[in-house]
C-alpha cells in the first residue's frame, strides 16, 4: 500500500507544471517590456517608478546600489531645508565666494564669478539643483556635513542613499571611505531615490510649503535629456521636477573598463497622472558627451514607456 501511494505521489509530481523562476513569477508584463529594453543596453540599468494616484510600483534592478553622481544633491537640499526649518540656517544666510571654493574647471555659474561675491543659501540651493553647480554644492556640504546628510536619509528609511564627500575630492571621503572608493560622490538605489522624490511630492519633508519650494527648484533643472526628453510635455501639460547626474566610474571592471554613470530621478505630474521615477545607469559603454549618448536615449525611452503605461496608453514595443 505504501509503495502504491509513493508511486501515485511521484506521478502527481510529474504532472504538476514546472515552477517559474522567482523573476518570471513576479514580473508584470510592463516590467518584462522594460527589462527587454534594458537588456539591449551596453551597461547596467536600474529603474523604479511609483504611481502616486494608484499606489502601483514598478522595478527593474530597483534595489541594486548605483553611483549617484550629482543626483545625490537632492539629499543635500533636503538637509538644508531641515536646517532652515530648525532655524540654524536662513534662506538669506550669506557666504562669500572664495577662489579656493571653486570646484573643478566647469563653466558653471559660480566658477565664472569673481571671488568676493556674496551669496545666500537660497542662491546656493538654486544653483546646486538647476545648474548642478559643484561649487554651490561644496559650500552647502561644508555648512551641513556629509555625515548629517546621511543620518537624515536614514531617518527617512533610505539606508543606501549616502553622500560621502564634497565634489572633486576623489579618494578623500568624509564618511564611508570603502564605499566612496567604488561609488564616488554618492550612492543610492533606484527604489530609494524614487522614494525620496515621493516623500517630497507628498509634502512629508518638514511641511507642504517646504516641499513645494523644493519641487519648484527641481522644475528649474536645466538638464532635460533623459526622463523629460520624450514626454509630451506641451500636449499633456506635464510638469517634471527632476535632478540628474553624470560622472565616470571610479573603479574599472575585470576588463579594465570604467564607463559612464548617468542618473535621473523625477516627480512627473499632469492632469492625467502623478508619479515618481528614477533611472540609474553605470558602466555605460557610450562615453559621448552629447544628447545622442546611449544612456540618455535609453533612459528617455524607458521614461516614455512608464508614462504611457501609467496613463493607460498602449504603445508598440520599440524595435532594436
C-alpha positions as CSV (number, residue, x, y, z in Angstrom):
1,X,0.0,0.0,0.0
2,X,2.8,2.4,0.9
3,X,4.6,1.6,-2.3
4,X,1.5,2.3,-4.4
5,X,1.0,5.6,-2.5
6,X,4.6,6.5,-3.3
7,X,4.1,5.8,-7.0
8,X,0.9,7.9,-7.1
9,X,2.7,10.8,-5.5
10,X,5.5,10.6,-8.0
11,X,3.0,10.6,-10.9
12,X,1.3,13.7,-9.5
13,X,4.6,15.5,-9.1
14,X,5.5,14.8,-12.7
15,X,2.1,16.1,-13.9
16,X,2.5,19.4,-12.0
17,X,3.7,22.4,-14.1
18,X,7.3,23.4,-13.5
19,X,7.6,26.3,-11.1
20,X,8.5,29.6,-12.7
21,X,11.7,31.3,-11.7
22,X,11.1,33.9,-9.0
23,X,11.6,36.8,-11.5
24,X,9.2,35.3,-14.1
25,X,6.6,34.6,-11.4
26,X,6.5,38.1,-10.1
27,X,7.3,40.3,-13.1
28,X,4.4,42.2,-14.6
29,X,4.1,42.4,-18.4
30,X,5.1,46.1,-18.2
31,X,8.3,45.1,-16.3
32,X,9.1,42.4,-18.8
33,X,8.9,45.1,-21.5
34,X,11.1,47.5,-19.6
35,X,13.6,44.6,-18.9
36,X,13.7,43.7,-22.6
37,X,14.6,47.3,-23.5
38,X,17.2,47.4,-20.7
39,X,18.8,44.2,-21.8
40,X,19.8,45.8,-25.2
41,X,21.7,48.5,-23.4
42,X,25.5,48.3,-23.2
43,X,25.9,48.7,-19.5
44,X,23.9,48.3,-16.3
45,X,20.5,50.0,-15.7
46,X,18.1,50.1,-12.8
47,X,14.6,51.6,-12.7
48,X,12.0,52.3,-10.1
49,X,8.6,54.1,-10.5
50,X,5.5,54.6,-8.4
51,X,2.1,55.8,-9.4
52,X,1.0,58.2,-6.7
53,X,-2.6,58.0,-7.8
54,X,-2.9,54.3,-7.7
55,X,0.0,53.1,-5.5
56,X,1.3,50.8,-8.2
57,X,5.0,50.4,-8.3
58,X,7.5,49.1,-11.0
59,X,11.0,48.0,-10.5
60,X,13.9,46.6,-12.6
61,X,17.1,46.1,-10.5
62,X,15.4,48.6,-8.2
63,X,17.3,47.6,-5.1
64,X,20.8,47.5,-6.7
65,X,23.2,50.1,-5.5
66,X,24.3,52.6,-8.1
67,X,26.7,55.6,-8.0
68,X,24.6,58.8,-7.9
69,X,26.9,61.4,-9.4
70,X,25.1,64.7,-8.9
71,X,21.7,63.1,-8.2
72,X,22.8,63.0,-4.5
73,X,22.4,66.8,-4.4
74,X,18.7,66.3,-3.7
75,X,19.7,64.8,-0.3
76,X,21.8,67.9,0.3
77,X,18.8,70.1,-0.5
78,X,16.6,68.1,1.9
79,X,19.1,68.6,4.7
80,X,19.4,72.3,4.0
81,X,15.7,72.7,4.3
82,X,15.6,70.9,7.6
83,X,18.2,73.3,8.9
84,X,16.1,76.2,7.6
85,X,13.0,74.9,9.4
86,X,15.0,74.4,12.6
87,X,16.4,77.9,12.4
88,X,20.1,77.0,12.2
89,X,20.2,78.3,8.6
90,X,18.1,81.0,6.9
91,X,17.4,81.4,3.2
92,X,19.2,84.7,3.4
93,X,22.2,83.4,5.3
94,X,25.2,84.7,3.3
95,X,28.5,83.2,2.4
96,X,31.3,84.9,0.5
97,X,32.8,83.1,-2.5
98,X,36.5,82.4,-2.3
99,X,38.7,81.4,-5.2
100,X,39.7,78.3,-3.2
101,X,35.9,77.3,-3.0
102,X,35.7,76.9,-6.8
103,X,35.3,73.2,-7.7
104,X,36.8,71.9,-10.9
105,X,37.1,73.9,-14.1
106,X,33.5,73.5,-15.4
107,X,31.7,76.6,-16.7
108,X,29.0,76.5,-14.1
109,X,27.8,79.9,-12.8
110,X,29.9,80.2,-9.6
111,X,33.1,79.2,-11.4
112,X,32.5,82.2,-13.8
113,X,32.2,84.7,-11.0
114,X,35.0,86.6,-9.2
115,X,36.0,85.9,-5.6
116,X,34.3,88.1,-3.1
117,X,30.7,87.7,-4.4
118,X,28.2,87.4,-1.7
119,X,25.7,84.5,-2.0
120,X,22.7,83.4,0.0
121,X,21.7,79.9,1.0
122,X,18.8,80.3,-1.4
123,X,21.2,81.2,-4.2
124,X,23.3,78.1,-3.5
125,X,20.3,75.8,-3.5
126,X,19.0,77.1,-6.8
127,X,22.5,76.8,-8.4
128,X,23.2,73.4,-7.0
129,X,19.9,71.9,-8.4
130,X,19.2,73.9,-11.6
131,X,22.8,74.0,-12.9
132,X,24.3,71.2,-10.8
133,X,26.9,73.8,-9.6
134,X,29.6,71.9,-7.7
135,X,30.9,75.0,-6.0
136,X,27.5,75.7,-4.6
137,X,27.2,72.0,-3.6
138,X,30.5,72.0,-1.8
139,X,29.6,75.2,0.1
140,X,26.4,73.6,1.3
141,X,28.0,70.3,2.2
142,X,30.6,72.3,4.3
143,X,27.8,74.0,6.1
144,X,25.7,70.9,6.7
145,X,28.2,68.0,7.0
146,X,28.1,64.8,4.9
147,X,27.5,62.6,8.0
148,X,24.5,64.7,9.0
149,X,23.0,64.5,5.5
150,X,23.4,60.7,5.6
151,X,21.8,60.5,9.0
152,X,18.8,62.4,7.6
153,X,18.4,59.9,4.8
154,X,18.4,57.1,7.3
155,X,15.7,58.9,9.3
156,X,13.5,58.6,6.1
157,X,14.3,54.9,5.8
158,X,16.8,55.4,3.0
159,X,19.7,53.3,4.3
160,X,21.5,53.1,0.9
161,X,21.3,56.7,0.0
162,X,24.5,58.4,1.0
163,X,26.9,61.3,0.2
164,X,30.5,60.6,1.0
165,X,32.3,63.9,0.5
166,X,32.2,67.2,-1.4
167,X,32.7,67.1,-5.2
168,X,36.1,66.8,-6.9
169,X,37.7,65.1,-3.9
170,X,38.1,61.5,-5.2
171,X,39.5,59.2,-2.6
172,X,39.1,61.8,0.2
173,X,35.9,60.6,1.9
174,X,34.4,62.3,4.9
175,X,32.5,59.1,5.7
176,X,32.4,55.5,4.5
177,X,35.7,55.5,2.6
178,X,35.4,52.0,1.2
179,X,32.0,52.8,-0.4
180,X,33.4,56.1,-1.6
181,X,36.2,54.3,-3.4
182,X,33.6,52.5,-5.5
183,X,30.7,54.9,-5.8
184,X,32.5,58.3,-5.8
185,X,30.4,61.2,-4.6
186,X,27.3,59.3,-3.6
187,X,25.3,56.1,-3.7
188,X,21.6,55.1,-3.8
189,X,19.2,52.6,-5.3
190,X,16.6,53.4,-7.9
191,X,13.8,52.5,-5.4
192,X,15.3,54.7,-2.6
193,X,15.9,57.8,-4.7
194,X,12.4,57.4,-6.2
195,X,11.1,57.1,-2.7
196,X,12.8,60.4,-1.7
197,X,11.1,62.1,-4.6
198,X,7.8,60.6,-3.5
199,X,8.3,61.9,0.1
200,X,8.9,65.4,-1.3
201,X,5.9,65.2,-3.7
202,X,3.6,64.1,-0.9
203,X,4.7,67.0,1.3
204,X,6.2,64.8,4.0
205,X,9.6,66.6,4.5
206,X,9.2,69.3,7.1
207,X,6.0,70.8,5.6
208,X,3.9,71.0,2.5
209,X,5.2,74.5,1.9
210,X,8.8,73.4,2.2
211,X,8.2,70.5,-0.2
212,X,6.6,72.8,-2.7
213,X,9.6,75.1,-2.6
214,X,11.9,72.1,-3.2
215,X,9.7,71.0,-6.1
216,X,9.8,74.5,-7.6
217,X,13.6,74.4,-7.5
218,X,13.7,70.9,-9.2
219,X,11.5,72.2,-12.0
220,X,14.2,74.7,-12.9
221,X,16.6,71.8,-13.7
222,X,18.4,72.6,-16.9
223,X,19.3,69.0,-17.9
224,X,16.2,67.6,-19.6
225,X,17.9,65.0,-21.8
226,X,16.7,61.8,-20.1
227,X,13.4,61.5,-18.2
228,X,11.6,64.6,-19.6
229,X,13.1,64.2,-23.1
230,X,10.4,62.1,-24.8
231,X,7.4,63.0,-22.8
232,X,4.5,65.0,-24.4
233,X,5.2,68.0,-22.2
234,X,3.2,70.6,-24.0
235,X,0.4,68.3,-25.3
236,X,-0.4,66.8,-21.9
237,X,0.6,69.8,-19.8
238,X,3.3,67.9,-17.9
239,X,5.4,69.2,-15.1
240,X,8.7,67.5,-14.5
241,X,10.7,68.2,-11.3
242,X,14.0,66.3,-11.7
243,X,17.7,66.0,-10.9
244,X,20.3,64.3,-13.0
245,X,23.9,63.1,-12.5
246,X,26.8,62.4,-14.8
247,X,30.3,61.0,-14.0
248,X,32.8,58.3,-14.8
249,X,33.1,55.1,-12.8
250,X,35.7,55.2,-10.1
251,X,36.9,51.6,-10.4
252,X,37.4,49.6,-13.6
253,X,35.7,46.3,-14.2
254,X,37.6,43.0,-14.6
255,X,38.5,44.0,-18.2
256,X,39.8,47.4,-17.1
257,X,36.8,49.3,-18.3
258,X,35.2,52.1,-16.3
259,X,32.4,53.6,-18.4
260,X,29.8,56.2,-17.7
261,X,27.4,56.9,-14.8
262,X,24.2,58.6,-15.8
263,X,21.3,59.1,-13.4
264,X,17.9,60.9,-13.4
265,X,15.1,61.0,-10.9
266,X,11.8,62.9,-11.2
267,X,8.4,63.8,-10.0
268,X,6.1,63.8,-13.0
269,X,2.7,65.5,-12.8
270,X,-0.1,66.1,-15.3
271,X,-3.9,66.3,-15.3
272,X,-3.8,62.5,-16.1
273,X,-1.3,61.1,-13.6
274,X,1.2,61.8,-10.8
275,X,4.2,59.5,-10.4
276,X,7.9,59.3,-9.4
277,X,10.6,57.6,-11.4
278,X,14.3,57.0,-11.1
279,X,16.7,55.7,-13.7
280,X,20.3,54.8,-12.8
281,X,23.0,53.8,-15.3
282,X,26.5,52.6,-14.6
283,X,29.3,51.2,-16.8
284,X,27.7,52.7,-19.9
285,X,29.8,51.9,-22.9
286,X,28.9,55.1,-24.8
287,X,31.0,57.9,-23.4
288,X,29.9,60.6,-25.9
289,X,29.1,63.9,-24.2
290,X,26.1,64.5,-26.5
291,X,22.3,64.1,-26.3
292,X,22.7,61.0,-28.5
293,X,24.5,59.2,-25.7
294,X,23.1,55.7,-25.5
295,X,22.3,56.1,-21.8
296,X,20.2,59.2,-22.4
297,X,18.4,57.7,-25.3
298,X,17.6,54.5,-23.5
299,X,16.5,56.4,-20.3
300,X,14.2,58.6,-22.4
301,X,12.6,55.5,-24.0
302,X,12.1,53.9,-20.6
303,X,10.6,57.1,-19.2
304,X,8.1,57.2,-22.1
305,X,7.2,53.6,-21.6
306,X,6.4,54.2,-18.0
307,X,4.4,57.4,-18.8
308,X,2.3,55.6,-21.4
309,X,1.7,52.7,-19.0
310,X,0.6,54.9,-16.1
311,X,-1.7,57.0,-18.4
312,X,-3.2,53.8,-19.9
313,X,-1.9,54.3,-23.4
314,X,-0.8,51.3,-25.3
315,X,2.4,51.8,-27.3
316,X,4.0,49.2,-29.6
317,X,7.3,47.7,-28.4
318,X,10.4,49.6,-29.6
319,X,12.3,47.9,-32.4
320,X,16.1,47.4,-31.8
